[in-house]
Amino acid sequence: MRVTSEQGNIFSEPKVLENFLLGCQETAIAKDSTMIVSISQEIPLVDPLAVMAAIAPSDRLQFYWESAGEAIAAIDAATSIKITQADRFRKAQEFIHTCLANTISIGDLDRRFAGPHFFCSFTFFGQQSESVFPAATVFLPRLQVACSANHCILVTNLAIGPLADIKSICSKLWWDWHKISLCNNNGFHKAAGNKLPTGQLSDYCVPPLRLAILGDTEDKFKQTVGEALELIRSERLSKIVIAHGIEIQAKVPFREREALHNLRQLHGDCHIFMVSNGEGKSFIGATPERLMRIRCVPDSGMSALCPPSSDPSAPEGYSFGTENQQLFTEALAGSAPRGKTRREDADFANSLLASEKERREHQFVIDYIKGCLSKLGLKPEILPMLKLRKLANIQHLWTPIEAKVPPGVHPLSILAALHPTPAVAGTPREIACQEIPRYESFDRGLYAAPLGWVDGRGNSEFVVGIRSALIEGDRATVYAGAGIVAGSDPEKELAEIQLKFQALLQALV
């Protein structure tokens, strides 16, 4: 990735932009290949979700992510890859590597979320299935708007080939920038204690639609849990996660962006996401579970950016596998409701902490993550005291885990090792994954699968796609799951997933 300081008035004078892109095209001609030009510019505060609602075409790839006072909207694709064959994580890594090797970056590159970001979705199962999403999709967005509590950054990525029409590209780019500038900051919403501008979207939740639930599935789910307990008693496995999906229908097509706004208002303590395949299908949710986050942790006096990788095969400016990357992950398993009063809430929390069944389920996840990271040469640090993660309508046992990332280890290599964890599959993982299709009447697709992004500077973040729904027109399938271990009660497991369903059912509009 080539970083250039040549900027001038590129963001205010069309002719300067055109001349710069013509220079990039000369590089493309010399290399006889397509170059990616990534332009980062700080812009006035806007709401990325409002920008997406205003300018994103429904027939293009889209990705939305919001968490802890930060939000990113990725719109359309400058370049992309859909992977249907095996070894999807390695192929995705190769695609990102190749793109970065042919990227020219310019602009406000010292800002958070500046530079090229690759947005990724991987289905739960790697083999080709009936899912409406391929086994892996990776795309570099044509437009990316990211906002945090105190700044917004617009990243424009352009594919410039030897025969590209530079005048046409410039004209379209200026029009896009103009439309984004019209998404004014008209208000604020709170997210994890910080404020993000909400643009044209109301601070108030849109009332949910009246929904028709199709089919009677409660008895079937309890029967499935009973069958899974028989499998556990046979000692073939010690835990299996059974997901449940309910189909719902509305009188009018669902509005995904308004539903996302409801989710961030109702569940600001979760990671809000949407993945759209550009073919009329969207996967949205509010997940409490982060699978992994990698951040460059600068030494005292260092720049906030990681130094380049020492790998001689890495593209210029490529930062994966430096000595200053820190991995953050977590074990999140074991659940209880929230109480209506402080006393009741404390009683639920104490019962959860004291539950042998819930603690055993949680320990499965800790041991698994620790083993995966150790095999990759990481040395995980695990908090010795068990904690609670309290969300709006549910609370979980929670253990944060950190590790320094050794040089040469790519984020997608860690992702491939971690997915799926026992929190969404079971123990042993391989046997649980073999058995899951026997107990579920639907293809998981992106449910409980890794969704997130990787940039070219050593940073990445992936969440687990739970508490989610697949939306197509006026129909949606809402998903939730429960971990079944020895001692599980079918009635209690049904109550748990019904509680988890509420996150989506209260938000769909």
Stockholm file with secondary structure:
# STOCKHOLM 1.0

chainA/1-509         MRVTSEQGNIFSEPKVLENFLLGCQETAIAKDSTMIVSISQEIPLVDPLAVMAAIAPSDRLQFYWESAGEAIAAIDAATSIKITQADRFRKAQEFIHTCLANTISIGDLDRRFAGPHFFCSFTFFGQQSESVFPAATVFLPRLQVACSANHCILVTNLAIGPLADIKSICSKLWWDWHKISLCNNNGFHKAAGNKLPTGQLSDYCVPPLRLAILGDTEDKFKQTVGEALELIRSERLSKIVIAHGIEIQAKVPFREREALHNLRQLHGDCHIFMVSNGEGKSFIGATPERLMRIRCVPDSGMSALCPPSSDPSAPEGYSFGTENQQLFTEALAGSAPRGKTRREDADFANSLLASEKERREHQFVIDYIKGCLSKLGLKPEILPMLKLRKLANIQHLWTPIEAKVPPGVHPLSILAALHPTPAVAGTPREIACQEIPRYESFDRGLYAAPLGWVDGRGNSEFVVGIRSALIEGDRATVYAGAGIVAGSDPEKELAEIQLKFQALLQALV
#=GR chainA/1-509 SS CEEECCCTTTTTCHHHHHHHHHHHHHHHHHHTSCEEEEEEEEESCCCHHHHHHHHCCTTSCEEEEEETTEEEEEEEEEEEEEECSSCHHHHHHHHHHHHHHTEEEEECTTSTTCSCEEEEEECSSSSCCSCSSCSEEEEEEEEEEEECSSCEEEEEEEEECTTCCHHHHHHHHHHHHHHHHTSCCCCEEEETTEEEECTTSCSSCCCCCCCEEESCCHHHHHHHHHHHHHHHHTTSCSEEEEEEEEEEECSSCCCHHHHHHHHHHHCTTSEEEEEECSSSCEEEEEECCEEEEEEECCCTTCCSSCCCCSCTTSCTTCCTTCTTEEEEEEEEEEEEECCSSHHHHHHHHHHHHHCHHHHHHHHHHHHHHHHHHHHTTCCCEECSSCEEEECSSEEEEEEEEEEECCTTCCHHHHHHHHSSCTTTSEESHHHHHHHHHHHCSSCCTTTTCEEEEEETTSCEEEEECCSEEEEETTEEEEEEEEEEETTCCHHHHHHHHHHHHHHHHTTCC
#=GC SS_cons         CEEECCCTTTTTCHHHHHHHHHHHHHHHHHHTSCEEEEEEEEESCCCHHHHHHHHCCTTSCEEEEEETTEEEEEEEEEEEEEECSSCHHHHHHHHHHHHHHTEEEEECTTSTTCSCEEEEEECSSSSCCSCSSCSEEEEEEEEEEEECSSCEEEEEEEEECTTCCHHHHHHHHHHHHHHHHTSCCCCEEEETTEEEECTTSCSSCCCCCCCEEESCCHHHHHHHHHHHHHHHHTTSCSEEEEEEEEEEECSSCCCHHHHHHHHHHHCTTSEEEEEECSSSCEEEEEECCEEEEEEECCCTTCCSSCCCCSCTTSCTTCCTTCTTEEEEEEEEEEEEECCSSHHHHHHHHHHHHHCHHHHHHHHHHHHHHHHHHHHTTCCCEECSSCEEEECSSEEEEEEEEEEECCTTCCHHHHHHHHSSCTTTSEESHHHHHHHHHHHCSSCCTTTTCEEEEEETTSCEEEEECCSEEEEETTEEEEEEEEEEETTCCHHHHHHHHHHHHHHHHTTCC
//
